[in-house]
Amino acid sequence: MGDSYSPQNKQQAQSLQQALKDQLLKNQIPTLVNVSKAPNTKVIHLVNQDLGKEAYKLDIEDNNITLTGENTGLFYAQTSLISLINQHGNTLPNVKIQDQPRKHYRGFMLDVARNFHSKEAVLRLLDQMAAYKMNVFHFHLSDDENWRLEIPSLPELTEIGATRCHDISETKCLMPMLGSGPEIKTQFYTVEDYKEILQYAQNRHIQIMPEFDVPGHSRAAMIAMESRYNRLKAKGKNKEAEQFRLIDPLDQTKYQSVQHYPDNAINVCIPSTYNFMEELVTQVETLHKGIQPLKDIHLGGDEIAGAWVDSPACKTLIANTPELNNINQLGEYFFNCVNGIATEHNLDMHGWGDAFIHDNQTIKMKGKLTAQVWNTVWEWQSGGRANMLANANYDVVLSNAPFLYFDHPQAPDPQERGYYWSTRYTNTEKVFGFSPANIYNNIDIYQSGKKIPDVDVKNGTLGNLPSLKANAKDHILGIEAALWSETARTDDQMEYMIYPRIIAAAERAWYEANWEKIADKNLRNQAKHQGWVEFANRIGQKELPKMDKYHDHGKDIQYRLPMVGAKIVDGKMVANTAYPGVNIQYSTNGGKSWSNYTAPVKITGTNTVQLRTISKAQRVGRETTLTIA
């Protein structure tokens, strides 16, 4: 391979050489370059030039390929080059590409607390994120149901908090839940697992942002630390036992979380809680050291359900703290305290939007903070919440549930996996149609039988909801799609829920479509549909075949194959799918044999036809049945 690079680009050049080698071997296509046959040798030039953060240029002209950008920009130029090789083999078209993202936060969150997902599945996910230029992996490592990261100084977090078994007392483990079964299961990422994931992400220009959800959603940590307390107290080590305890033993508060837990909120009024947080941040920072320095940490803050009302420790704290007047201020107090810990470690703290608003008003908290807004779009809690927080100088990440939560079903069908608390379904087209540019443009549905009023696009408002101030637009950092794993018990189920929706999320995170800028709603929807038709063709004809070729880390990607739609037209069966290019098969004998569908076909001898899609790897989608009258 001919190459040209400056000394500072040597590592990037070596990475590109390896990526080309891997790609050519995987696809079994002729080598792009052959140094011994000059002047036919293709020469790849790497040019280090500041084109803007993450911006790049890719120029292919006969035997010269030039990649231009700084570190991450060069990586994205490489990503685009590999994609072209994947599509065209060694006969690359002459092209000139100049590109950069609309926003610099393009994230995906994976919940591994509710149901665990293997290291190999995480690595496969990081590969796909890199392929679509996503750059933040939000790793939801703890919740009520389990704790999933080894913290060497606090072994109970995984010995107890990462174990499920049938123990009603929950002194040895947490009870089985969410379909995990009755057998003993201890599932977590070891220190070495986590470091491997960190290095893998670092090599792909993806930042790992760990999340430990506190003070609510903390049942696993609380039970684990209570086990530690009991172990040390039994040895007479009372001071050491109290060091990281997370409960006030005299607290008589009766509450219930959204997920129906009566005991899942860390007590924010005791010093040992902050000892625990300091230890946790210190240990995680150590794990990152030398691989990918910890920059951001997510500490949750959502869904605190009436805790601490009858906690003597909290009553004492309020009485002795001038800035505290009542129990409702304790969430703000906690976040200010833990943000102080983060600031001491030079970390930026993220939290769910709930933590930053009280009684419909933004809370003034100290330091640099980022709010992740998840709520539905049609209420003040979402569009209004995102704008309120940005206007109050908080950085904001958009994760609006009806469009970006992949735990919702992919179709309005009872056979599809997923919850429907926020929306009945979220298909790939809906993700593609999300508009971060004006959050209110996403309101196009009926709620509770009442039509949502049209949006005043000119002023960017809906009723009395706030518009986004001009000087606050930069506070919208970007978007993040998310998969909560209550209904995704296995790696295969996880991938079914993620793919291909993540491709549409990456598209909206990187590229601002022209239709997003159209003020007239009808014209915008028409243009959006035209954009979707092109994008759907790209998924079916380019992106899914690319996933079919991917076989790393033990298996293929188990993406969701689309369903088949069919009808009889002029005496012949016509069939299609959401993604043109995906192969369709049909059976007229109850599934005993299958034929490939390539054109309208006359059906005889039966009044029912079964249809399905099939991938190049011979995986089949869910069957549908056409009944012929």
Buried (B, 14 or more C-beta within 10 A) or exposed (E): BBBEBEEEBEEBBEBBBEBBEEBBEEEEBEEBBEEEEEEEBBBBBBBBEEBEEBBBBBBBEEBBBBBBBBEBBBBBBBBBBBBBBBBEBEEBEEEEEEBBBBBBBBBBBBBBBBBBBBBEBBBBBBBBBBBBBBBBBBBBBBBBBBBBBBBEEBBBBBBBBBBBBEBEEBEEBBBBBBEBEEEEBBBBBEBEBBBBBBEBBBEBBBBBBBBBBBBBBBBBBBBBBBBBBEEBBEEEEEEBBBBBBBBBEEBEBEBEBEBEBEBBBBBBBBEBBBBBBBBBBBBBBBBBEEBBEBEBBBBBBBBBBEBBBBBEBBBEBBEEEEEBEEBEBBBBBBBBBBBBBBBEBEBBBBBBBBBBBEEEEBBEBEEBBBBBBBBBBBBBBBBBBBBBBBBBEBBBBBBBBBBBBBBBBBBEEEEBBBBEEBBEBBBBBBBBBBBBBBBBBBBBEEEEEEEBEEBEBEEBBBEEBBBBEEEBEEBBBBBBBBBBBBBBBBBBBBBBBBBBBBBBBBBBBBBBBEBBEBEEBEEBBEBBEEBBEEBBEBBBBEBBBBBBBBEEBEBBBBBBBBBBBBEBEEEEBBBBBBBEBBBBBBBBEEEEEBEEBEEEBEBEEEEEBBBBBBBEBEBEBBBBEBEEE
